[in-house]
Amino acid sequence: MAEEQLSYVRDIYSAMQPFDAEEISGALAHDIEWNLPDALPWGGTHHGHEGIAAISEIFNDHVEGTWADPDEFFDAGDCVIVLGRIRGRARGSGAEFEVSFAHVWVMTDGVPSWFRAYFDTAPITSALQGGGTATRRA
């Protein structure tokens, strides 16, 4: 089961590159709870497939780039932990950013039902506000 869960989550990240909300939603529980840092325009807690669509729209309004570029996947029982990077360019300012992240996916019956992202938002908010290129790695 562990390899199946890891493979399932890897496929979700493939859909995240263009942040295809429809494809991502099809791989998630209908009532998923999606948690992102509040400091971002697309942050906060979002619910269900409508929440994923809202995140996608807001993110794409503000950023050109990859929503998540995963590096490592870890089986943690009923959770999958993913480490990677968020890279992009703020549409308004043209400033680039790159930050490391940790994502936690809780699996229910083999399907992601809860998601939380952990990362430093300062380089992203700086880029959105017109700051220069910002990089922060853990």
C-alpha positions as CSV (number, residue, x, y, z in Angstrom):
1,M,0.0,0.0,0.0
2,A,2.8,2.5,0.8
3,E,4.2,2.5,-2.8
4,E,0.7,2.9,-4.2
5,Q,0.2,6.0,-2.0
6,L,3.5,7.5,-3.0
7,S,2.8,6.9,-6.7
8,Y,-0.7,8.4,-6.3
9,V,0.8,11.6,-4.7
10,R,3.5,11.7,-7.4
11,D,0.8,11.8,-10.1
12,I,-0.8,14.7,-8.3
13,Y,2.4,16.7,-8.5
14,S,2.6,16.1,-12.2
15,A,-0.9,17.7,-12.5
16,M,0.3,20.6,-10.3
17,Q,3.0,21.8,-12.8
18,P,0.4,23.7,-14.8
19,F,-1.9,23.7,-11.8
20,D,-4.7,21.9,-13.6
21,A,-7.4,22.3,-11.0
22,E,-9.7,19.8,-12.7
23,E,-7.1,17.1,-13.0
24,I,-5.9,17.7,-9.4
25,S,-9.5,17.6,-8.0
26,G,-10.2,14.3,-9.7
27,A,-7.4,12.8,-7.7
28,L,-8.6,14.1,-4.3
29,A,-11.3,13.3,-1.9
30,H,-14.4,15.4,-2.7
31,D,-14.3,17.0,0.8
32,I,-10.5,17.6,0.9
33,E,-9.2,20.2,3.3
34,W,-6.4,22.1,1.8
35,N,-4.3,24.4,4.1
36,L,-1.8,27.0,2.8
37,P,0.0,29.8,4.7
38,D,-2.4,32.7,5.4
39,A,0.2,35.3,4.3
40,L,-0.4,34.5,0.6
41,P,-3.2,35.7,-1.6
42,W,-4.1,32.0,-2.3
43,G,-3.5,31.0,1.3
44,G,-5.9,29.9,4.1
45,T,-8.0,26.8,4.4
46,H,-9.9,25.7,1.3
47,H,-12.4,22.9,1.1
48,G,-13.5,20.5,-1.6
49,H,-12.9,20.7,-5.3
50,E,-14.3,24.3,-5.4
51,G,-11.5,25.3,-3.0
52,I,-8.9,23.8,-5.3
53,A,-10.3,25.7,-8.3
54,A,-10.2,29.0,-6.3
55,I,-6.5,28.3,-5.3
56,S,-5.6,27.6,-8.9
57,E,-7.2,30.8,-10.2
58,I,-5.7,33.1,-7.5
59,F,-2.3,31.5,-7.8
60,N,-2.3,31.8,-11.6
61,D,-3.4,35.5,-11.3
62,H,-0.3,36.2,-9.2
63,V,2.4,33.8,-10.3
64,E,4.0,32.4,-13.4
65,G,5.8,29.2,-12.6
66,T,5.5,25.9,-10.9
67,W,3.3,25.5,-7.9
68,A,5.4,22.7,-6.5
69,D,8.5,21.0,-7.7
70,P,8.9,17.9,-5.5
71,D,12.3,16.4,-4.7
72,E,11.6,13.6,-2.2
73,F,8.5,11.6,-1.1
74,F,8.3,9.8,2.2
75,D,5.8,7.2,3.4
76,A,4.6,8.1,6.9
77,G,1.9,5.5,7.4
78,D,-1.4,7.1,6.6
79,C,0.5,10.3,5.5
80,V,2.8,11.1,2.6
81,I,5.4,13.8,3.3
82,V,6.9,15.6,0.3
83,L,9.9,17.9,0.2
84,G,10.6,20.2,-2.7
85,R,10.6,23.8,-4.0
86,I,8.2,26.4,-5.1
87,R,9.5,28.6,-7.9
88,G,8.0,31.4,-9.8
89,R,7.8,34.9,-11.1
90,A,5.3,37.4,-9.7
91,R,3.1,38.6,-12.6
92,G,2.8,42.1,-11.2
93,S,6.4,42.8,-10.4
94,G,8.4,40.3,-12.5
95,A,10.4,39.4,-9.4
96,E,11.4,35.8,-9.1
97,F,11.3,33.6,-6.0
98,E,12.3,30.1,-4.9
99,V,11.5,28.5,-1.5
100,S,11.8,25.0,0.0
101,F,8.6,23.4,1.2
102,A,7.3,20.5,3.2
103,H,3.9,19.1,2.3
104,V,1.8,16.7,4.4
105,W,-0.9,14.6,2.7
106,V,-3.2,12.6,4.9
107,M,-4.6,9.6,3.0
108,T,-8.1,8.1,3.7
109,D,-8.8,4.9,1.9
110,G,-5.8,5.6,-0.4
111,V,-7.0,9.0,-1.5
112,P,-5.7,12.4,-0.2
113,S,-8.3,13.9,2.2
114,W,-6.2,16.5,3.9
115,F,-3.2,18.7,2.8
116,R,-1.0,21.2,4.6
117,A,1.9,23.2,3.2
118,Y,4.8,24.5,5.3
119,F,7.2,27.0,3.8
120,D,8.7,30.5,4.3
121,T,6.3,33.0,2.7
122,A,8.6,36.0,3.0
123,P,10.4,35.5,-0.4
124,I,7.0,35.0,-2.1
125,T,5.3,38.0,-0.6
126,S,8.4,40.1,-1.3
127,A,8.3,39.1,-4.9
128,L,4.5,39.8,-5.1
129,Q,5.1,43.3,-3.6
130,G,7.9,44.1,-6.1
131,G,11.0,43.0,-4.3
132,G,14.0,41.5,-6.2
133,T,14.8,37.9,-6.7
134,A,14.3,36.0,-3.4
135,T,15.5,32.5,-2.5
136,R,15.1,30.7,0.7
137,R,16.1,27.1,1.2
138,A,15.7,25.0,4.4
